[in-house]
Every structure is written in structure tokens, then in C-alpha cells.
Amino acid sequence: MQNLPSPKDVAKFLNTGTQTCISCYVEKPLMEQFWHRDAETDNGFQAACKTCRNDQAKHARTQRADDMCDEVFGVLLDNLVTHTKQAKARSAIPHIAEVWEEAMDIVGGAPGMAQMMVAEFIQSKPGSRQREKIMGFFLSMGMKASDTAATDKSLDQMTDRELQTQLDQSALRIIDVKGRSA
């Protein structure tokens, strides 16, 4: 097995200096292979190496996705609880489709929800924490809807006729709301 040259030896050979990363504390040659450029620093390179900056950016993307999911989930849960309380006062328990309809309206309806979630899902790696979080989001919403008695029947328990009736009623409500707002 060959001994690899140290970063200092590489820098000396290439006639470049070295710099220690402020994140991982590894000394590396001052080359674009190891550092991003930064015109505002004395040596022209960033203080954190490319590997650390890439890791930081990846973590930031994941954190933003987690924060977005948590925020949307919180709003959806608040709306679900409010909707359930209002429905119980009317003694009419909404179907899960109504609950999802309200949830999707927050993010621009079905197209907005689908676009947001599918984009995040596709961009994340298979088996990643981000994908698990997105799937957990959907499962949690379904479980919360059931726990708060926001559902009358699940979709798999409905007959085709009951489902069609629910969809027709939902469409009429949407038409009625849009007609009033026009």
C-alpha cells in the first residue's frame, strides 16, 4: 500500500499554501479542488472546505424541509381540530375527504400540495430522513383525523355510491363557496 502525500507535501509540490478548515480542522492545500472561491478574503478562498460547506448546505436543505413540514402540519392540525369542533356543534362529522380538501387549500389546493410534496420527495434520497418525514406527515394527518373523530368512514370502507355522493357534495360546496365570493 502506497503512502499518500500529506496536504502540506501536496501544497509544497504545487507551490500553494495550505489552510485549515474552520469546521473540520483538516489542513488542505489552497486549491479550488478543496475550497470555494471568495473574493473578499485575503487568500481568495472560503474559511470552510468544500466538503464541510456541502454538508452544511445539505443539512440546511433538510432543516428547511423539516421546518416546512412542521409548519404545514401545525396549521393543518389546527384547522382539523377547529373543523372537527365546528362539525360536532352541527352534529355532522366531516368525511376524511373534506378534511384533506381543507388541508390542501392551505398550500394551493391539490396541485399545490402534490407539487410541494412530490418535489420534496423526489429531491430526497431513498430511505432518507426527509422521505420518512414526508411519509410520516401523511400518516400523521390520517391518524389525527381518525383520533379526533373527523372521519365518518375511511375511503376503503365506502361503497362506490357513497364515495360518489361525497364527491358530489364536495363539488357542490366548492361551487357554492366560489359563487358567493364572486
C-alpha positions as CSV (number, residue, x, y, z in Angstrom):
1,M,0.0,0.0,0.0
2,Q,1.4,3.4,-1.0
3,N,1.7,6.2,1.4
4,L,-0.3,9.2,0.2
5,P,1.3,12.6,0.4
6,S,0.2,14.9,3.2
7,P,-1.7,18.1,2.3
8,K,1.5,20.1,3.2
9,D,3.5,17.9,0.8
10,V,0.9,18.5,-2.0
11,A,0.9,22.2,-1.3
12,K,4.7,22.4,-1.3
13,F,4.9,20.4,-4.6
14,L,2.2,22.6,-6.3
15,N,3.7,25.7,-4.7
16,T,0.5,26.7,-3.0
17,G,-0.2,27.4,0.6
18,T,-2.4,25.4,3.0
19,Q,-5.4,26.3,5.1
20,T,-7.1,24.7,8.0
21,C,-10.9,24.3,7.6
22,I,-12.8,26.1,10.4
23,S,-15.3,23.3,10.5
24,C,-13.4,20.0,10.3
25,Y,-10.0,21.4,11.3
26,V,-8.3,19.5,8.5
27,E,-5.4,21.2,6.7
28,K,-5.8,21.2,2.9
29,P,-3.9,22.8,0.0
30,L,-5.3,26.2,-1.2
31,M,-6.7,24.8,-4.4
32,E,-10.2,25.0,-5.9
33,Q,-10.5,21.3,-5.6
34,F,-10.7,21.7,-1.8
35,W,-12.0,25.3,-1.3
36,H,-14.7,27.5,-2.8
37,R,-13.5,30.9,-4.0
38,D,-14.2,34.0,-2.0
39,A,-13.0,37.4,-3.4
40,E,-13.5,39.1,-0.1
41,T,-10.8,37.0,1.8
42,D,-7.1,37.7,1.8
43,N,-6.2,34.3,0.2
44,G,-9.3,34.2,-2.1
45,F,-10.8,31.1,-0.6
46,Q,-13.6,30.4,1.9
47,A,-12.8,29.5,5.5
48,A,-14.7,26.2,5.4
49,C,-13.6,23.5,2.9
50,K,-15.9,22.3,0.1
51,T,-16.8,19.1,1.9
52,C,-17.9,20.9,5.0
53,R,-19.8,23.6,3.1
54,N,-21.6,20.9,1.1
55,D,-22.5,19.1,4.3
56,Q,-23.8,22.3,5.8
57,A,-25.9,23.1,2.7
58,K,-27.4,19.6,2.7
59,H,-28.2,19.9,6.4
60,A,-29.8,23.4,5.8
61,R,-32.0,22.0,2.9
62,T,-33.1,19.1,5.1
63,Q,-33.8,21.5,8.0
64,R,-35.8,23.8,5.8
65,A,-37.9,20.8,4.6
66,D,-38.4,19.7,8.2
67,D,-39.4,23.2,9.2
68,M,-41.8,23.5,6.3
69,C,-43.4,20.1,7.1
70,D,-43.7,21.0,10.8
71,E,-45.3,24.4,10.0
72,V,-47.8,23.0,7.4
73,F,-48.6,20.1,9.8
74,G,-49.3,22.5,12.6
75,V,-51.6,24.7,10.5
76,L,-53.4,21.6,9.2
77,L,-53.8,20.1,12.6
78,D,-55.2,23.4,14.0
79,N,-57.6,23.6,11.1
80,L,-58.6,20.0,11.6
81,V,-59.3,20.5,15.3
82,T,-61.3,23.7,14.5
83,H,-63.2,22.0,11.7
84,T,-64.0,19.0,13.9
85,K,-65.3,21.2,16.8
86,Q,-67.5,23.1,14.3
87,A,-68.8,19.9,12.7
88,K,-69.6,18.4,16.1
89,A,-71.5,21.5,17.0
90,R,-73.6,21.0,13.8
91,S,-73.7,17.2,14.7
92,A,-72.3,16.5,11.2
93,I,-69.0,14.7,11.2
94,P,-66.9,15.5,8.1
95,H,-65.6,12.8,5.9
96,I,-61.8,12.5,5.6
97,A,-62.1,13.9,2.0
98,E,-63.4,17.2,3.4
99,V,-60.5,17.3,5.9
100,W,-58.0,16.8,3.2
101,E,-59.7,19.3,1.0
102,E,-59.3,22.0,3.6
103,A,-55.7,20.9,4.3
104,M,-54.8,21.2,0.6
105,D,-56.4,24.6,0.3
106,I,-53.7,26.0,2.6
107,V,-50.9,25.1,0.0
108,G,-52.8,26.0,-3.2
109,G,-55.2,23.1,-3.5
110,A,-54.5,19.6,-4.8
111,P,-52.0,20.8,-7.4
112,G,-50.0,22.9,-4.8
113,M,-49.9,20.0,-2.3
114,A,-48.9,17.5,-4.9
115,Q,-46.2,19.7,-6.4
116,M,-44.8,20.6,-3.0
117,M,-44.7,17.1,-1.6
118,V,-43.7,15.3,-4.7
119,A,-40.8,17.8,-5.4
120,E,-39.5,17.3,-1.9
121,F,-40.0,13.6,-2.0
122,I,-38.1,13.3,-5.4
123,Q,-35.3,15.5,-4.3
124,S,-34.6,13.5,-1.2
125,K,-32.6,10.2,-1.3
126,P,-34.5,6.9,-1.0
127,G,-34.6,5.9,2.7
128,S,-33.6,9.3,3.8
129,R,-34.9,11.1,6.9
130,Q,-36.6,13.7,4.6
131,R,-38.6,11.0,2.8
132,E,-39.6,9.4,6.0
133,K,-40.7,12.8,7.3
134,I,-42.9,13.4,4.3
135,M,-44.5,9.9,4.5
136,G,-44.9,10.4,8.3
137,F,-46.7,13.7,7.6
138,F,-49.4,11.9,5.6
139,L,-49.7,9.1,8.0
140,S,-49.9,11.5,11.0
141,M,-52.7,13.6,9.3
142,G,-54.7,10.4,8.7
143,M,-54.2,9.2,12.2
144,K,-55.1,12.6,13.7
145,A,-58.2,12.8,11.6
146,S,-59.2,9.4,12.9
147,D,-58.3,10.2,16.5
148,T,-60.3,13.5,16.5
149,A,-63.3,11.7,15.0
150,A,-63.0,13.9,12.0
151,T,-63.9,11.0,9.7
152,D,-67.1,9.1,9.3
153,K,-65.6,6.3,7.2
154,S,-62.3,5.7,5.6
155,L,-62.2,5.6,1.8
156,D,-61.7,1.8,1.7
157,Q,-64.8,1.3,3.8
158,M,-67.0,3.3,1.5
159,T,-69.0,1.9,-1.4
160,D,-68.7,3.5,-4.8
161,R,-72.1,5.1,-4.4
162,E,-71.2,6.6,-1.0
163,L,-67.9,7.9,-2.4
164,Q,-69.7,9.4,-5.4
165,T,-72.2,11.1,-3.1
166,Q,-69.4,12.5,-1.0
167,L,-67.6,13.9,-4.1
168,D,-70.8,15.4,-5.5
169,Q,-71.5,17.1,-2.2
170,S,-67.9,18.4,-2.0
171,A,-68.1,19.7,-5.6
172,L,-71.4,21.5,-4.8
173,R,-69.9,23.1,-1.7
174,I,-66.9,24.3,-3.8
175,I,-69.2,25.8,-6.4
176,D,-71.4,27.4,-3.7
177,V,-68.3,29.0,-2.0
178,K,-66.9,30.2,-5.3
179,G,-70.3,31.6,-6.3
180,R,-70.6,33.5,-3.1
181,S,-67.1,35.0,-3.4
182,A,-67.6,36.2,-7.0
